[in-house]
């Protein structure tokens, strides 16, 4: 692959005229602890929860995959809009997130049960260590926009989180984000 440059809009996260991949509420079944609220909200509208701009980078160990994601503000019940979250298929691969706009949290946990939460705010870079599943959560009132880069062949394991969930959840209590144990964690 030859060197190249791409432009990302710092406000919106958009990448030129490319089209994004989109995740709607209907694609988030089983991800929120309050499935009843999800059903009720779906009867009203299948809202766009997040979208991302990814490149078709060759999945080679020496290449980097990078792009942007935009998570919209909102909640399902008391739980904020968030990404599904994933491990990398090659567990031994890290990732860097760089927040451009908005306010949020990056929730991470590894298979030993260690977990942590780092703040996503404009200018913050968060290092997702190898072996950690990661989920980004919009705790603010504006879109949460961030850039990311990881080893291009790392791949995504969504299934483990879809089946087990994260150990922790971020919910709103008295108008502020609070980290609680996931009652449905397996
Ligand atoms: Mn990742």
Backbone and ligand atoms as CSV (ligand in chain L), in Angstrom:
chain,resi,resn,atom,element,x,y,z
A,1,UNK,N,N,0.840,-1.209,0.000
A,1,UNK,CA,C,0.000,0.000,0.000
A,1,UNK,C,C,0.871,1.254,0.000
A,2,UNK,N,N,0.542,2.182,-0.870
A,2,UNK,CA,C,1.323,3.427,-0.957
A,2,UNK,C,C,0.850,4.432,0.091
A,3,UNK,N,N,1.702,5.384,0.469
A,3,UNK,CA,C,1.263,6.431,1.410
A,3,UNK,C,C,0.075,7.197,0.848
A,4,UNK,N,N,-0.781,7.633,1.735
A,4,UNK,CA,C,-1.930,8.444,1.303
A,4,UNK,C,C,-2.375,9.330,2.458
A,5,UNK,N,N,-3.218,10.309,2.155
A,5,UNK,CA,C,-3.772,11.197,3.187
A,5,UNK,C,C,-5.280,11.247,3.027
A,6,UNK,N,N,-5.962,11.416,4.143
A,6,UNK,CA,C,-7.420,11.487,4.156
A,6,UNK,C,C,-7.825,12.635,5.052
A,7,UNK,N,N,-8.945,13.225,4.775
A,7,UNK,CA,C,-9.427,14.313,5.628
A,7,UNK,C,C,-10.625,13.869,6.466
A,8,UNK,N,N,-10.534,14.120,7.759
A,8,UNK,CA,C,-11.666,13.888,8.654
A,8,UNK,C,C,-12.130,15.231,9.206
A,9,UNK,N,N,-13.423,15.440,9.230
A,9,UNK,CA,C,-13.965,16.664,9.805
A,9,UNK,C,C,-13.910,16.557,11.329
A,10,UNK,N,N,-13.251,17.515,11.954
A,10,UNK,CA,C,-13.042,17.452,13.407
A,10,UNK,C,C,-14.335,17.642,14.188
A,11,UNK,N,N,-15.320,18.302,13.567
A,11,UNK,CA,C,-16.596,18.543,14.261
A,11,UNK,C,C,-17.508,17.327,14.160
A,12,UNK,N,N,-17.631,16.805,12.933
A,12,UNK,CA,C,-18.637,15.771,12.684
A,12,UNK,C,C,-18.034,14.370,12.615
A,13,UNK,N,N,-16.729,14.282,12.412
A,13,UNK,CA,C,-16.089,12.985,12.230
A,13,UNK,C,C,-16.204,12.442,10.825
A,14,UNK,N,N,-16.938,13.140,9.950
A,14,UNK,CA,C,-17.136,12.630,8.585
A,14,UNK,C,C,-15.804,12.538,7.844
A,15,UNK,N,N,-15.709,11.503,7.001
A,15,UNK,CA,C,-14.499,11.287,6.213
A,15,UNK,C,C,-14.830,11.563,4.756
A,16,UNK,N,N,-14.574,12.791,4.308
A,16,UNK,CA,C,-14.832,13.166,2.917
A,16,UNK,C,C,-16.256,12.848,2.515
A,17,UNK,N,N,-16.394,12.205,1.364
A,17,UNK,CA,C,-17.742,11.875,0.869
A,17,UNK,C,C,-18.061,10.401,1.109
A,18,UNK,N,N,-17.235,9.742,1.893
A,18,UNK,CA,C,-17.480,8.323,2.161
A,18,UNK,C,C,-18.792,8.116,2.910
A,19,UNK,N,N,-19.372,6.951,2.745
A,19,UNK,CA,C,-20.567,6.619,3.519
A,19,UNK,C,C,-20.151,5.835,4.758
A,20,UNK,N,N,-20.902,6.054,5.804
A,20,UNK,CA,C,-20.581,5.412,7.074
A,20,UNK,C,C,-21.320,4.082,7.192
A,21,UNK,N,N,-20.843,3.258,8.113
A,21,UNK,CA,C,-21.614,2.088,8.542
A,21,UNK,C,C,-22.462,2.536,9.720
A,22,UNK,N,N,-23.702,2.088,9.772
A,22,UNK,CA,C,-24.634,2.601,10.779
A,22,UNK,C,C,-25.173,1.488,11.674
A,23,UNK,N,N,-25.353,1.848,12.929
A,23,UNK,CA,C,-25.944,0.903,13.890
A,23,UNK,C,C,-27.186,1.533,14.500
A,24,UNK,N,N,-28.306,0.922,14.207
A,24,UNK,CA,C,-29.595,1.410,14.711
A,24,UNK,C,C,-29.985,0.641,15.981
A,25,UNK,N,N,-30.940,1.222,16.680
A,25,UNK,CA,C,-31.434,0.618,17.930
A,25,UNK,C,C,-31.833,-0.854,17.729
A,26,UNK,N,N,-32.451,-1.147,16.590
A,26,UNK,CA,C,-32.900,-2.521,16.327
A,26,UNK,C,C,-31.736,-3.501,16.219
A,27,UNK,N,N,-30.530,-2.965,15.996
A,27,UNK,CA,C,-29.350,-3.832,15.903
A,27,UNK,C,C,-28.671,-3.976,17.264
A,28,UNK,N,N,-29.258,-3.358,18.293
A,28,UNK,CA,C,-28.642,-3.350,19.626
A,28,UNK,C,C,-29.403,-4.243,20.599
A,29,UNK,N,N,-30.265,-5.124,20.059
A,29,UNK,CA,C,-31.026,-6.017,20.947
A,29,UNK,C,C,-30.066,-6.870,21.772
A,30,UNK,N,N,-30.363,-6.979,23.046
A,30,UNK,CA,C,-29.531,-7.789,23.943
A,30,UNK,C,C,-28.337,-7.049,24.514
A,31,UNK,N,N,-28.093,-5.812,24.052
A,31,UNK,CA,C,-26.910,-5.083,24.512
A,31,UNK,C,C,-27.210,-4.232,25.748
A,32,UNK,N,N,-28.472,-3.833,25.929
A,32,UNK,CA,C,-28.841,-2.971,27.062
A,32,UNK,C,C,-29.489,-3.809,28.156
A,33,UNK,N,N,-29.296,-3.396,29.392
A,33,UNK,CA,C,-29.816,-4.227,30.490
A,33,UNK,C,C,-31.339,-4.137,30.586
A,34,UNK,N,N,-31.919,-3.035,30.054
A,34,UNK,CA,C,-33.373,-2.847,30.143
A,34,UNK,C,C,-34.009,-3.136,28.781
A,35,UNK,N,N,-34.185,-4.431,28.516
A,35,UNK,CA,C,-34.701,-4.867,27.212
A,35,UNK,C,C,-36.131,-4.359,26.979
A,36,UNK,N,N,-36.904,-4.200,28.065
A,36,UNK,CA,C,-38.272,-3.682,27.957
A,36,UNK,C,C,-38.291,-2.261,27.405
A,37,UNK,N,N,-37.390,-1.426,27.912
A,37,UNK,CA,C,-37.288,-0.050,27.413
A,37,UNK,C,C,-36.880,-0.034,25.949
A,38,UNK,N,N,-35.980,-0.921,25.582
A,38,UNK,CA,C,-35.543,-1.004,24.182
A,38,UNK,C,C,-36.746,-1.297,23.280
A,39,UNK,N,N,-37.559,-2.271,23.666
A,39,UNK,CA,C,-38.740,-2.632,22.875
A,39,UNK,C,C,-39.698,-1.465,22.736
A,40,UNK,N,N,-39.931,-0.774,23.856
A,40,UNK,CA,C,-40.853,0.376,23.838
A,40,UNK,C,C,-40.343,1.478,22.910
A,41,UNK,N,N,-39.042,1.743,22.996
A,41,UNK,CA,C,-38.467,2.801,22.148
A,41,UNK,C,C,-38.518,2.403,20.678
A,42,UNK,N,N,-38.344,1.111,20.398
A,42,UNK,CA,C,-38.373,0.638,19.008
A,42,UNK,C,C,-39.755,0.775,18.395
A,43,UNK,N,N,-40.789,0.680,19.238
A,43,UNK,CA,C,-42.156,0.849,18.726
A,43,UNK,C,C,-42.384,2.279,18.242
A,44,UNK,N,N,-41.626,3.232,18.803
A,44,UNK,CA,C,-41.756,4.644,18.411
A,44,UNK,C,C,-40.849,4.955,17.225
A,45,UNK,N,N,-39.571,4.580,17.333
A,45,UNK,CA,C,-38.616,4.907,16.270
A,45,UNK,C,C,-37.364,4.043,16.373
A,46,UNK,N,N,-36.879,3.606,15.219
A,46,UNK,CA,C,-35.618,2.862,15.174
A,46,UNK,C,C,-34.475,3.871,15.016
A,47,UNK,N,N,-34.045,4.433,16.139
A,47,UNK,CA,C,-33.089,5.541,16.147
A,47,UNK,C,C,-31.686,5.091,15.722
A,48,UNK,N,N,-30.965,6.004,15.111
A,48,UNK,CA,C,-29.543,5.772,14.822
A,48,UNK,C,C,-28.755,5.972,16.115
A,49,UNK,N,N,-28.065,4.930,16.566
A,49,UNK,CA,C,-27.302,5.007,17.819
A,49,UNK,C,C,-25.867,5.463,17.547
A,50,UNK,N,N,-25.225,4.847,16.559
A,50,UNK,CA,C,-23.862,5.284,16.196
A,50,UNK,C,C,-23.544,4.926,14.762
A,51,UNK,N,N,-22.537,5.581,14.243
A,51,UNK,CA,C,-22.047,5.278,12.900
A,51,UNK,C,C,-20.535,5.404,12.888
A,52,UNK,N,N,-19.919,4.783,11.911
A,52,UNK,CA,C,-18.456,4.851,11.843
A,52,UNK,C,C,-17.979,4.833,10.404
A,53,UNK,N,N,-16.838,5.491,10.221
A,53,UNK,CA,C,-16.181,5.552,8.916
A,53,UNK,C,C,-14.940,4.690,8.991
A,54,UNK,N,N,-14.949,3.596,8.248
A,54,UNK,CA,C,-13.777,2.729,8.236
A,54,UNK,C,C,-13.292,2.587,6.797
A,55,UNK,N,N,-12.036,2.329,6.652
A,55,UNK,CA,C,-11.436,2.189,5.328
A,55,UNK,C,C,-11.293,0.711,5.046
A,56,UNK,N,N,-11.233,0.369,3.790
A,56,UNK,CA,C,-11.004,-1.038,3.455
A,56,UNK,C,C,-9.506,-1.304,3.421
A,57,UNK,N,N,-8.917,-1.247,4.598
A,57,UNK,CA,C,-7.476,-1.494,4.666
A,57,UNK,C,C,-7.218,-2.987,4.530
A,58,UNK,N,N,-6.127,-3.361,3.870
A,58,UNK,CA,C,-5.770,-4.784,3.808
A,58,UNK,C,C,-5.499,-5.292,5.218
A,59,UNK,N,N,-5.982,-6.487,5.510
A,59,UNK,CA,C,-5.846,-7.011,6.877
A,59,UNK,C,C,-4.492,-7.699,7.047
A,60,UNK,N,N,-3.481,-6.864,7.044
A,60,UNK,CA,C,-2.108,-7.356,7.216
A,60,UNK,C,C,-1.549,-6.864,8.549
A,61,UNK,N,N,-0.711,-7.684,9.158
A,61,UNK,CA,C,-0.168,-7.356,10.483
A,61,UNK,C,C,0.601,-6.046,10.486
A,62,UNK,N,N,1.241,-5.702,9.387
A,62,UNK,CA,C,2.060,-4.493,9.363
A,62,UNK,C,C,1.293,-3.232,9.027
A,63,UNK,N,N,0.013,-3.376,8.672
A,63,UNK,CA,C,-0.804,-2.201,8.343
A,63,UNK,C,C,-1.600,-1.749,9.553
A,64,UNK,N,N,-2.136,-0.538,9.456
A,64,UNK,CA,C,-3.018,0.001,10.498
A,64,UNK,C,C,-4.401,0.259,9.910
A,65,UNK,N,N,-5.425,-0.110,10.665
A,65,UNK,CA,C,-6.792,0.286,10.320
A,65,UNK,C,C,-7.111,1.515,11.153
A,66,UNK,N,N,-7.776,2.493,10.553
A,66,UNK,CA,C,-8.128,3.693,11.316
A,66,UNK,C,C,-9.398,4.300,10.760
A,67,UNK,N,N,-10.012,5.155,11.563
A,67,UNK,CA,C,-11.257,5.780,11.137
A,67,UNK,C,C,-11.853,6.574,12.274
A,68,UNK,N,N,-13.113,6.925,12.124
A,68,UNK,CA,C,-13.810,7.695,13.150
A,68,UNK,C,C,-15.140,7.037,13.480
A,69,UNK,N,N,-15.623,7.316,14.678
A,69,UNK,CA,C,-16.958,6.872,15.088
A,69,UNK,C,C,-17.699,8.056,15.679
A,70,UNK,N,N,-19.008,8.032,15.532
A,70,UNK,CA,C,-19.878,9.073,16.080
A,70,UNK,C,C,-21.000,8.371,16.834
A,71,UNK,N,N,-21.066,8.608,18.133
A,71,UNK,CA,C,-22.157,8.046,18.943
A,71,UNK,C,C,-23.103,9.190,19.285
A,72,UNK,N,N,-24.362,8.992,19.023
A,72,UNK,CA,C,-25.348,10.054,19.260
A,72,UNK,C,C,-25.787,10.053,20.725
A,73,UNK,N,N,-26.246,11.208,21.213
A,73,UNK,CA,C,-26.715,11.253,22.600
A,73,UNK,C,C,-28.061,10.544,22.718
A,74,UNK,N,N,-28.277,9.892,23.818
A,74,UNK,CA,C,-29.548,9.208,24.052
A,74,UNK,C,C,-29.368,8.131,25.092
A,75,UNK,N,N,-30.476,7.513,25.458
A,75,UNK,CA,C,-30.433,6.445,26.459
A,75,UNK,C,C,-31.470,5.379,26.118
A,76,UNK,N,N,-31.221,4.176,26.579
A,76,UNK,CA,C,-32.228,3.115,26.598
A,76,UNK,C,C,-32.514,2.870,28.066
A,77,UNK,N,N,-33.700,3.289,28.510
A,77,UNK,CA,C,-33.949,3.287,29.951
A,77,UNK,C,C,-32.979,4.266,30.593
A,78,UNK,N,N,-32.183,3.765,31.536
A,78,UNK,CA,C,-31.205,4.651,32.198
A,78,UNK,C,C,-29.790,4.476,31.648
A,79,UNK,N,N,-29.648,3.653,30.602
A,79,UNK,CA,C,-28.308,3.324,30.076
A,79,UNK,C,C,-28.023,4.132,28.805
A,80,UNK,N,N,-26.886,4.773,28.798
A,80,UNK,CA,C,-26.541,5.676,27.694
A,80,UNK,C,C,-26.338,4.931,26.372
A,81,UNK,N,N,-26.554,5.652,25.287
A,81,UNK,CA,C,-26.192,5.133,23.962
A,81,UNK,C,C,-24.700,4.818,23.941
A,82,UNK,N,N,-24.364,3.724,23.293
A,82,UNK,CA,C,-22.986,3.213,23.338
A,82,UNK,C,C,-22.752,2.319,22.135
A,83,UNK,N,N,-21.506,1.953,21.932
A,83,UNK,CA,C,-21.192,0.950,20.907
A,83,UNK,C,C,-21.423,-0.440,21.498
A,84,UNK,N,N,-21.544,-1.427,20.625
A,84,UNK,CA,C,-21.708,-2.800,21.116
A,84,UNK,C,C,-20.519,-3.198,21.985
A,85,UNK,N,N,-19.357,-2.826,21.517
A,85,UNK,CA,C,-18.129,-3.206,22.209
A,85,UNK,C,C,-17.631,-4.550,21.706
A,86,UNK,N,N,-16.330,-4.748,21.754
A,86,UNK,CA,C,-15.737,-5.967,21.199
A,86,UNK,C,C,-14.356,-6.237,21.794
A,87,UNK,N,N,-13.964,-7.485,21.717
A,87,UNK,CA,C,-12.554,-7.864,21.822
A,87,UNK,C,C,-11.996,-7.871,20.402
A,88,UNK,N,N,-10.703,-7.794,20.258
A,88,UNK,CA,C,-10.111,-8.058,18.961
A,88,UNK,C,C,-9.981,-9.571,18.794
A,89,UNK,N,N,-10.209,-10.033,17.579
A,89,UNK,CA,C,-10.105,-11.468,17.303
A,89,UNK,C,C,-8.678,-11.945,17.618
A,90,UNK,N,N,-7.695,-11.130,17.273
A,90,UNK,CA,C,-6.328,-11.363,17.753
A,90,UNK,C,C,-6.206,-10.564,19.047
A,91,UNK,N,N,-6.366,-11.267,20.184
A,91,UNK,CA,C,-6.476,-10.607,21.499
A,91,UNK,C,C,-5.285,-9.719,21.827
A,92,UNK,N,N,-4.161,-10.128,21.304
A,92,UNK,CA,C,-2.881,-9.508,21.656
A,92,UNK,C,C,-2.622,-8.204,20.890
A,93,UNK,N,N,-3.674,-7.438,20.600
A,93,UNK,CA,C,-3.517,-6.207,19.815
A,93,UNK,C,C,-4.201,-5.040,20.516
A,94,UNK,N,N,-3.498,-3.915,20.592
A,94,UNK,CA,C,-4.005,-2.727,21.281
A,94,UNK,C,C,-4.695,-1.785,20.298
A,95,UNK,N,N,-5.150,-0.661,20.807
A,95,UNK,CA,C,-5.822,0.339,19.974
A,95,UNK,C,C,-5.680,1.705,20.643
A,96,UNK,N,N,-5.686,2.750,19.836
A,96,UNK,CA,C,-5.687,4.107,20.384
A,96,UNK,C,C,-6.965,4.809,19.961
A,97,UNK,N,N,-7.606,5.464,20.934
A,97,UNK,CA,C,-8.785,6.294,20.668
A,97,UNK,C,C,-8.403,7.739,20.951
A,98,UNK,N,N,-8.840,8.639,20.087
A,98,UNK,CA,C,-8.572,10.057,20.306
A,98,UNK,C,C,-9.882,10.822,20.169
A,99,UNK,N,N,-10.305,11.437,21.249
A,99,UNK,CA,C,-11.616,12.092,21.260
A,99,UNK,C,C,-11.549,13.471,20.595
A,100,UNK,N,N,-12.490,13.716,19.698
A,100,UNK,CA,C,-12.542,14.992,18.959
A,100,UNK,C,C,-13.653,15.908,19.459
A,101,UNK,N,N,-14.787,15.333,19.796
A,101,UNK,CA,C,-15.946,16.130,20.215
A,101,UNK,C,C,-16.772,15.335,21.217
A,102,UNK,N,N,-17.455,16.061,22.083
A,102,UNK,CA,C,-18.430,15.421,22.960
A,102,UNK,C,C,-17.849,14.992,24.287
A,103,UNK,N,N,-18.619,14.191,24.990
A,103,UNK,CA,C,-18.273,13.780,26.346
A,103,UNK,C,C,-18.694,12.328,26.519
A,104,UNK,N,N,-17.770,11.524,27.015
A,104,UNK,CA,C,-18.151,10.124,27.187
A,104,UNK,C,C,-17.142,9.350,28.000
A,105,UNK,N,N,-17.325,8.045,28.003
A,105,UNK,CA,C,-16.447,7.141,28.746
A,105,UNK,C,C,-16.075,5.978,27.845
A,106,UNK,N,N,-14.874,5.480,28.056
A,106,UNK,CA,C,-14.423,4.278,27.369
A,106,UNK,C,C,-14.290,3.190,28.430
A,107,UNK,N,N,-15.139,2.172,28.311
A,107,UNK,CA,C,-15.193,1.069,29.275
A,107,UNK,C,C,-14.386,-0.096,28.712
A,108,UNK,N,N,-13.494,-0.634,29.546
A,108,UNK,CA,C,-12.616,-1.720,29.088
A,108,UNK,C,C,-12.570,-2.833,30.132
A,109,UNK,N,N,-12.458,-4.076,29.658
A,109,UNK,CA,C,-12.246,-5.184,30.597
A,109,UNK,C,C,-11.511,-6.303,29.888
A,110,UNK,N,N,-10.714,-7.049,30.661
A,110,UNK,CA,C,-9.998,-8.171,30.043
A,110,UNK,C,C,-10.553,-9.493,30.564
A,111,UNK,N,N,-10.020,-10.571,30.041
A,111,UNK,CA,C,-10.586,-11.883,30.368
A,111,UNK,C,C,-10.224,-12.329,31.785
A,112,UNK,N,N,-9.302,-11.616,32.450
A,112,UNK,CA,C,-8.990,-11.889,33.860
A,112,UNK,C,C,-9.948,-11.157,34.796
A,113,UNK,N,N,-10.860,-10.384,34.226
A,113,UNK,CA,C,-11.826,-9.671,35.055
A,113,UNK,C,C,-11.382,-8.281,35.472
A,114,UNK,N,N,-10.213,-7.856,35.014
A,114,UNK,CA,C,-9.794,-6.483,35.305
A,114,UNK,C,C,-10.560,-5.545,34.388
A,115,UNK,N,N,-10.983,-4.426,34.950
A,115,UNK,CA,C,-11.737,-3.466,34.129
A,115,UNK,C,C,-11.336,-2.048,34.489
A,116,UNK,N,N,-11.606,-1.129,33.617
A,116,UNK,CA,C,-11.351,0.273,33.911
A,116,UNK,C,C,-12.185,1.144,32.978
A,117,UNK,N,N,-12.293,2.402,33.369
A,117,UNK,CA,C,-13.056,3.375,32.597
A,117,UNK,C,C,-12.175,4.605,32.442
A,118,UNK,N,N,-12.062,5.103,31.231
A,118,UNK,CA,C,-11.307,6.335,30.987
A,118,UNK,C,C,-12.222,7.367,30.337
A,119,UNK,N,N,-11.894,8.628,30.599
A,119,UNK,CA,C,-12.740,9.710,30.105
A,119,UNK,C,C,-12.450,10.012,28.636
A,120,UNK,N,N,-13.522,10.164,27.878
A,120,UNK,CA,C,-13.427,10.628,26.501
A,120,UNK,C,C,-13.906,12.070,26.473
A,121,UNK,N,N,-12.995,12.988,26.232
A,121,UNK,CA,C,-13.299,14.416,26.118
A,121,UNK,C,C,-12.351,14.961,25.062
A,122,UNK,N,N,-12.724,16.048,24.381
A,122,UNK,CA,C,-11.899,16.536,23.272
A,122,UNK,C,C,-10.439,16.697,23.669
A,123,UNK,N,N,-9.559,16.080,22.883
A,123,UNK,CA,C,-8.121,16.140,23.145
A,123,UNK,C,C,-7.600,14.958,23.921
A,124,UNK,N,N,-8.470,14.156,24.527
A,124,UNK,CA,C,-8.030,12.986,25.292
A,124,UNK,C,C,-7.724,11.815,24.365
A,125,UNK,N,N,-6.547,11.246,24.549
A,125,UNK,CA,C,-6.210,10.001,23.875
A,125,UNK,C,C,-6.287,8.887,24.906
A,126,UNK,N,N,-6.938,7.791,24.563
A,126,UNK,CA,C,-7.034,6.656,25.483
A,126,UNK,C,C,-6.372,5.458,24.830
A,127,UNK,N,N,-5.503,4.820,25.588
A,127,UNK,CA,C,-4.824,3.620,25.112
A,127,UNK,C,C,-5.603,2.395,25.574
A,128,UNK,N,N,-6.096,1.634,24.626
A,128,UNK,CA,C,-6.780,0.380,24.934
A,128,UNK,C,C,-5.719,-0.713,24.873
A,129,UNK,N,N,-5.331,-1.212,26.029
A,129,UNK,CA,C,-4.265,-2.224,26.071
A,129,UNK,C,C,-4.710,-3.508,25.393
A,130,UNK,N,N,-3.743,-4.261,24.913
A,130,UNK,CA,C,-4.054,-5.556,24.294
A,130,UNK,C,C,-4.811,-6.424,25.289
A,131,UNK,N,N,-5.750,-7.199,24.788
A,131,UNK,CA,C,-6.508,-8.120,25.642
A,131,UNK,C,C,-7.750,-7.520,26.269
A,132,UNK,N,N,-7.977,-6.232,26.088
A,132,UNK,CA,C,-9.142,-5.583,26.696
A,132,UNK,C,C,-10.279,-5.384,25.682
A,133,UNK,N,N,-11.456,-5.871,26.036
A,133,UNK,CA,C,-12.664,-5.502,25.284
A,133,UNK,C,C,-12.915,-4.024,25.523
A,134,UNK,N,N,-13.515,-3.354,24.561
A,134,UNK,CA,C,-13.729,-1.919,24.702
A,134,UNK,C,C,-15.074,-1.498,24.140
A,135,UNK,N,N,-15.706,-0.596,24.885
A,135,UNK,CA,C,-17.022,-0.047,24.523
A,135,UNK,C,C,-17.000,1.437,24.829
A,136,UNK,N,N,-17.505,2.247,23.903
A,136,UNK,CA,C,-17.530,3.688,24.099
A,136,UNK,C,C,-18.961,4.128,24.369
A,137,UNK,N,N,-19.117,5.041,25.322
A,137,UNK,CA,C,-20.427,5.421,25.842
A,137,UNK,C,C,-20.565,6.934,25.790
A,138,UNK,N,N,-21.642,7.423,25.205
A,138,UNK,CA,C,-21.879,8.870,25.144
A,138,UNK,C,C,-22.674,9.302,26.370
A,139,UNK,N,N,-22.014,9.958,27.307
A,139,UNK,CA,C,-22.692,10.404,28.534
A,139,UNK,C,C,-23.125,11.863,28.439
A,140,UNK,N,N,-22.913,12.481,27.278
A,140,UNK,CA,C,-23.215,13.908,27.127
A,140,UNK,C,C,-24.484,14.171,26.348
A,141,UNK,N,N,-24.632,15.408,25.919
A,141,UNK,CA,C,-25.834,15.827,25.191
A,141,UNK,C,C,-25.543,16.129,23.728
A,142,UNK,N,N,-24.297,15.950,23.311
A,142,UNK,CA,C,-23.884,16.195,21.926
A,142,UNK,C,C,-23.334,14.878,21.368
A,143,UNK,N,N,-23.177,14.795,20.039
A,143,UNK,CA,C,-22.529,13.595,19.500
A,143,UNK,C,C,-21.120,13.440,20.069
A,144,UNK,N,N,-20.745,12.206,20.348
A,144,UNK,CA,C,-19.384,11.890,20.793
A,144,UNK,C,C,-18.609,11.414,19.560
A,145,UNK,N,N,-17.569,12.159,19.198
A,145,UNK,CA,C,-16.827,11.907,17.960
A,145,UNK,C,C,-15.393,11.550,18.317
A,146,UNK,N,N,-14.888,10.466,17.773
A,146,UNK,CA,C,-13.509,10.077,18.082
A,146,UNK,C,C,-12.858,9.332,16.925
A,147,UNK,N,N,-11.546,9.403,16.919
A,147,UNK,CA,C,-10.687,8.749,15.929
A,147,UNK,C,C,-10.045,7.536,16.591
A,148,UNK,N,N,-9.811,6.496,15.815
A,148,UNK,CA,C,-9.195,5.282,16.369
A,148,UNK,C,C,-8.240,4.660,15.352
A,149,UNK,N,N,-7.294,3.898,15.856
A,149,UNK,CA,C,-6.340,3.186,14.999
A,149,UNK,C,C,-5.879,1.917,15.701
A,150,UNK,N,N,-5.817,0.839,14.944
A,150,UNK,CA,C,-5.364,-0.443,15.499
A,150,UNK,C,C,-4.738,-1.305,14.389
A,151,UNK,N,N,-4.083,-2.372,14.792
A,151,UNK,CA,C,-3.414,-3.247,13.826
A,151,UNK,C,C,-4.452,-3.823,12.862
A,152,UNK,N,N,-4.173,-3.695,11.574
A,152,UNK,CA,C,-5.207,-3.920,10.554
A,152,UNK,C,C,-5.735,-5.354,10.500
A,153,UNK,N,N,-4.968,-6.307,10.998
A,153,UNK,CA,C,-5.436,-7.700,10.932
A,153,UNK,C,C,-6.062,-8.157,12.256
A,154,UNK,N,N,-6.253,-7.228,13.199
A,154,UNK,CA,C,-6.717,-7.620,14.545
A,154,UNK,C,C,-8.096,-8.278,14.517
A,155,UNK,N,N,-8.981,-7.816,13.655
A,155,UNK,CA,C,-10.321,-8.403,13.558
A,155,UNK,C,C,-11.182,-8.067,14.765
A,156,UNK,N,N,-12.471,-8.381,14.674
A,156,UNK,CA,C,-13.414,-8.054,15.745
A,156,UNK,C,C,-14.123,-9.302,16.248
A,157,UNK,N,N,-14.140,-9.448,17.547
A,157,UNK,CA,C,-14.928,-10.495,18.193
A,157,UNK,C,C,-16.069,-9.792,18.934
A,158,UNK,N,N,-17.220,-9.704,18.285
A,158,UNK,CA,C,-18.402,-9.115,18.922
A,158,UNK,C,C,-19.169,-10.162,19.727
A,159,UNK,N,N,-19.008,-11.428,19.335
A,159,UNK,CA,C,-19.825,-12.503,19.894
A,159,UNK,C,C,-19.673,-12.669,21.403
A,160,UNK,N,N,-18.445,-12.534,21.912
A,160,UNK,CA,C,-18.223,-12.733,23.344
A,160,UNK,C,C,-19.010,-11.721,24.157
A,161,UNK,N,N,-19.006,-10.465,23.719
A,161,UNK,CA,C,-19.761,-9.438,24.437
A,161,UNK,C,C,-21.266,-9.636,24.232
A,162,UNK,N,N,-21.667,-10.020,23.017
A,162,UNK,CA,C,-23.092,-10.270,22.777
A,162,UNK,C,C,-23.608,-11.363,23.700
A,163,UNK,N,N,-22.776,-12.368,23.950
A,163,UNK,CA,C,-23.184,-13.499,24.789
A,163,UNK,C,C,-23.059,-13.174,26.276
A,164,UNK,N,N,-21.930,-12.607,26.682
A,164,UNK,CA,C,-21.631,-12.438,28.115
A,164,UNK,C,C,-21.919,-11.047,28.643
A,165,UNK,N,N,-21.832,-10.041,27.789
A,165,UNK,CA,C,-21.932,-8.658,28.239
A,165,UNK,C,C,-20.643,-8.194,28.894
A,166,UNK,N,N,-20.610,-6.916,29.259
A,166,UNK,CA,C,-19.509,-6.369,30.065
A,166,UNK,C,C,-19.856,-6.564,31.539
A,167,UNK,N,N,-18.851,-6.655,32.377
A,167,UNK,CA,C,-19.081,-6.779,33.824
A,167,UNK,C,C,-19.744,-5.538,34.406
A,168,UNK,N,N,-19.445,-4.404,33.792
A,168,UNK,CA,C,-19.956,-3.132,34.311
A,168,UNK,C,C,-20.840,-2.451,33.278
A,169,UNK,N,N,-21.747,-1.624,33.753
A,169,UNK,CA,C,-22.602,-0.807,32.896
A,169,UNK,C,C,-22.463,0.635,33.341
A,170,UNK,N,N,-22.722,1.557,32.435
A,170,UNK,CA,C,-22.736,2.974,32.780
A,170,UNK,C,C,-24.173,3.466,32.595
A,171,UNK,N,N,-24.779,3.870,33.698
A,171,UNK,CA,C,-26.170,4.326,33.684
A,171,UNK,C,C,-26.243,5.743,34.257
A,172,UNK,N,N,-27.363,6.385,33.994
A,172,UNK,CA,C,-27.558,7.727,34.540
A,172,UNK,C,C,-28.358,7.637,35.832
A,173,UNK,N,N,-27.799,8.227,36.876
A,173,UNK,CA,C,-28.515,8.330,38.152
A,173,UNK,C,C,-28.434,9.776,38.612
A,174,UNK,N,N,-29.588,10.378,38.890
A,174,UNK,CA,C,-29.647,11.782,39.309
A,174,UNK,C,C,-28.882,12.679,38.335
A,175,UNK,N,N,-29.007,12.378,37.052
A,175,UNK,CA,C,-28.436,13.240,36.014
A,175,UNK,C,C,-26.955,13.073,35.760
A,176,UNK,N,N,-26.326,12.083,36.409
A,176,UNK,CA,C,-24.879,11.898,36.226
A,176,UNK,C,C,-24.569,10.427,35.923
A,177,UNK,N,N,-23.492,10.179,35.180
A,177,UNK,CA,C,-23.128,8.789,34.894
A,177,UNK,C,C,-22.585,8.059,36.117
A,178,UNK,N,N,-23.042,6.840,36.292
A,178,UNK,CA,C,-22.623,6.006,37.425
A,178,UNK,C,C,-22.292,4.618,36.869
A,179,UNK,N,N,-21.233,4.021,37.398
A,179,UNK,CA,C,-20.835,2.678,36.970
A,179,UNK,C,C,-21.461,1.663,37.926
A,180,UNK,N,N,-22.196,0.716,37.364
A,180,UNK,CA,C,-22.834,-0.308,38.204
A,180,UNK,C,C,-22.437,-1.710,37.700
A,181,UNK,N,N,-22.676,-2.717,38.534
A,181,UNK,CA,C,-22.476,-4.099,38.091
A,181,UNK,C,C,-23.566,-4.443,37.076
A,182,UNK,N,N,-23.203,-5.176,36.071
A,182,UNK,CA,C,-24.175,-5.616,35.073
A,182,UNK,C,C,-24.961,-6.807,35.639
A,183,UNK,N,N,-26.254,-6.627,35.899
A,183,UNK,CA,C,-27.030,-7.731,36.480
A,183,UNK,C,C,-27.125,-8.953,35.569
A,184,UNK,N,N,-26.887,-8.757,34.285
A,184,UNK,CA,C,-27.023,-9.840,33.306
A,184,UNK,C,C,-25.680,-10.450,32.898
A,185,UNK,N,N,-24.606,-10.005,33.552
A,185,UNK,CA,C,-23.282,-10.496,33.137
A,185,UNK,C,C,-23.146,-11.985,33.383
A,186,UNK,N,N,-22.567,-12.705,32.392
A,186,UNK,CA,C,-22.365,-14.163,32.539
A,186,UNK,C,C,-20.883,-14.459,32.641
L,1,MN,MN,MN,-11.202,-2.243,18.625
